[in-house]
């Protein structure tokens, strides 16, 4: 797994980030979702590395990256803080401009990186994600039933960590190593059995219901939009369209027309259809001019 990639660690701001990097060419950073680590990209990254410098961090609080002490309002886990980690990591590696790809919760970080650092982000790829505020403003019984984990992980009266840590094997149902790769499976489960990581993931969702929404509301009120080209990769066998056409929901957030592609996959596109995902990202990075 990850032949010719280097596993590294660096302190950026108030966190220690575990990451892999390899390849050569225009830089692209790949951001995983919940509850994965950077190893979810193990079959995508080597393909992109044929033409790109590829950087794969664990988000703060996930995998092998640390999380600062909890702050009021869960701001330590805001997507703004995570986006800052990305920019500082890439600067450490000598990249002041780069493409950013995000899946699931990583898509929120990728979106925030493009919004807060337009001078740095050349291309944005969102995989199975919408702005948080767009979900929350459309919340109804259908959404609550389908995405109930948002409310469970995000509430604080009866913290989810106690339930999850009591039996993580019962809580997290993941495909086996024969499906997602032995190294990826081992890395994922080392994280899921770590109470500090479970807390970090819950704090991510708590921030999502609070400070992340506030940041997006402020962006919208100020008329801020994503300035770079954006590609949306939507899983055919998932439910991103629960609120309607996701391309139409994204459109007001973008300066440029959206590129939209449906991938014949369930939610974890990078593990289920790595060749299709790598080809779609590579083609977009080659042809979409900033």
N, C-alpha and C positions, 0 to 999 in steps of 0.2 A: 504494500500500500504506500502510495506517494513516493515511488522511486524518483530519485533526483530532486526531491524537495527537502528542505531543511526545516527541522523543528526547532523553534526558538522561543524565547521569552524576553519581554522588555517592559520596563515600568514607564507608563505614559500617564502623566497627571497623578491621580490617586489610585490607580489600579495597576496590577501586573497582568499583562496580556500574554497568553499562550497563543502562538500562531505558527503556521507553516508558510513557506514561500518557495517559489521555484519558477523556472521558465525564463524567457527573455522577450522583450518587446513592450508595447504600450501596457501600462499597469492596469489591472482589474482586481478588485477586492470582492470576495464572496462571503456573504453573511448568512449563517444558518438560522433556522427557526427553533421553536420549542418542540420537543425537549432535547433536540439534537446538539451536537458539538460540530466543530469544523470538519470532522471526518466524514460527515454526510456527503461532502463533495468529492470523495475519494475517486470516483469514476469520471467526474466532470473535469476536475482541475488539470489532470495530465493532458487531456485533449486541448484545453484552452492554452496550456503552457507551450504548445507548439508555436504559437504566435504572440503570446502575451506573458508578461511577468504577472504571476498569480499569487495573491496574498489571501490567506485563510485564517482569520482570527476566531477564537472563541469570544463571544460577546461577554461583557462584564457580568459576573455572577454565574455564568454557564461554563461547563467543561472545566478547563484548567485555568481560567481567568478569575481573578479575585473580584470582590465587591467591597466598596467602602462601608463603613458603619452606617446603619440606617439613619436617614435624615427625615425631618418633618415633611409630610406630603410625599414621601417615597422618591424624592427628587434625585437621590443617588442612582436610581434605576431608570431615570427618564431617558427617552430616546435622544434627547439633546445631549446628555452626558455620553451616551454610547456613541453618538455620531462624532463627538469630540475625540473619543478614543480612536476611532477610525482615522480621522484626519491626522492626529498626532502620531499614530503608528506609521501611516504612509509617509509622513514627513521624516520620521526616523529612518525609514528605508530609502529616502531620497526622492520621493515622489510628491510633487506639489499639485499634480493634476492626475486624475485617475477615473476609471469607470467603477461603478459600484452596483453589485447584484445582491438582492436580498430576498430570502424566502420566509414566508410566515412572519414571525416576530422580527426576523432580520429584515423583512421588507419595510417595516416601520422605521428601522434604523437607517436603511438605505434612503428612504424618502426624507427623513429628517436631515441626513447628510447633504442631500441635494438642496434642500430648502435653506439650511443654515450656512452652507459653504458652496454657493453657486460657482465661485471662482475656481474651486477644486474639482468639481464633479463634471466629467466630460459626457458621460452616458449613465442612464439609470435603467436598471432592469428590476421589475417587481414581479415576484412569483407568488401567486395566491395571496394577495394582500390588497387592502384598501386603507385609506386614512382612518384612524380610530374614530374620529368624530362622525364619519359617514356611517359606520356601524351603529354607534350609540344613538344617533338621531333616528335611526330606522328600527330600533329595538322593538320587537313585538314577541308574542308568545312563540312563534315559529323559530325566530332567531334564538330566543332564550333556551328553548328545548334543544336546539341543534348545537349551540355554542355555550352550553351551561358551564363549562369549565372556566370561562372568563369570570363568572360571578363567584364561583367556588374559590379559585386561586386568588381573586382580587379582593375578597372581603377580609376584614381584620377581626371581627368579633369572635370568631372561632377559627383561628388560623389553620389553613390547610396543611401546613407542614407536619403537624402532629399526626394527621390521618395518613399522609403519604409516607412519612418515614417509618411508620409502624409496619408497613408491608409494601415497599416499593414495587415488588414483583407483581402484586395484585393490582396496583394502581396503573403502572405503565405496561401496556400490552404492545410490544414491538415485534416486528418480524424477526425471525431467527437469523443467525450468522450466515446461513446458506443463501439467504435472500438479500441481505443488505451488506454482506461482506464481514468476514471474521474480525478484522481490525476495527472496522466501524462499529460493529456490535459490541466489542469489548470496551472501546472507548466510551460509547454511549452509556453502557451499564455501570462503568466505574463512576461516571458522573451522577447517574440517577440514584446510586446508593450513598451519595455524599450529602449529608444534611445541609451543608453550606450551599451546595448547588441548588437543592430543592428550595431553600429560602430565597436564593437569588432569582430563581424562576418565578416564584410567587411575587416577589417585589417588582419584577418586570410587569406582571399583570396589574398589580396595584397602581403602579405609575401610569399604566395605560388607561385606567379608568378615571384618572385624576389629572396629573400635570401634563401628560401627553395630549389629552383632549384640550386643555387650556392653551397649549402652544399652537395647536391646529386652529382653534377658534380665533386666536390672535392673528395668525397668518391670513386666514380668510377675511377677517375684518379689514386687514391692511392691504388686501389685494395681492399678496405674495403668491407666486406660482413657481413650479419647477421650470427652469430655463433651458435645461439640456434636453436632448432627445430621450424619450422613454419607450421601453418595450414592456408590455404586460404579457407574462406567460401564465395562462389560466389552465388548471387541471380539468380535463374533460369529466373526470369521475369524482369531483369534489363539489363543494357547494358555495363557491365564491359568488355565484349568481343568485344567492338567496334573496338579495335585496333588489334584483333586477340586473340589467346589463352592466357589468363592472366597467366596461369601457366608457359608458355614458357617465357613470359616477366619477371616474377619474378625470374626464375631460375638463371641468372647470378649474382643476388644479394645475393645468399644463399650459405653457405658452405655445408649444408645438403640437401638431397632431400626434395622437397616440398610435404606436404600432402595437397590434394585439394579435396574439397567436395562441391557439388552444393546443395543449399537449395531451396526447392519449395516455393519461396517467391518473393515478390517485394523487393524494395530497403531496406525498414526498417525491416530487418529480425527479430530483437529482439522483435518487436511489433507484427509482423505477424505470426511468427513461433517460439515462445519462447521455447517450449519444445524441438523441433528439434535443435535449437541453443544451448541451455544449455546442451543437451546430447552430441552434437558434441564437444563442448568445454571441457566438463568433461571427455569424453573418450580420447581426445587428451592429456589433462593434466595428466591423469593416465598412459598412455601407451607410450608417447614420452619421451625417456630418454635423459637428457641433457648430 
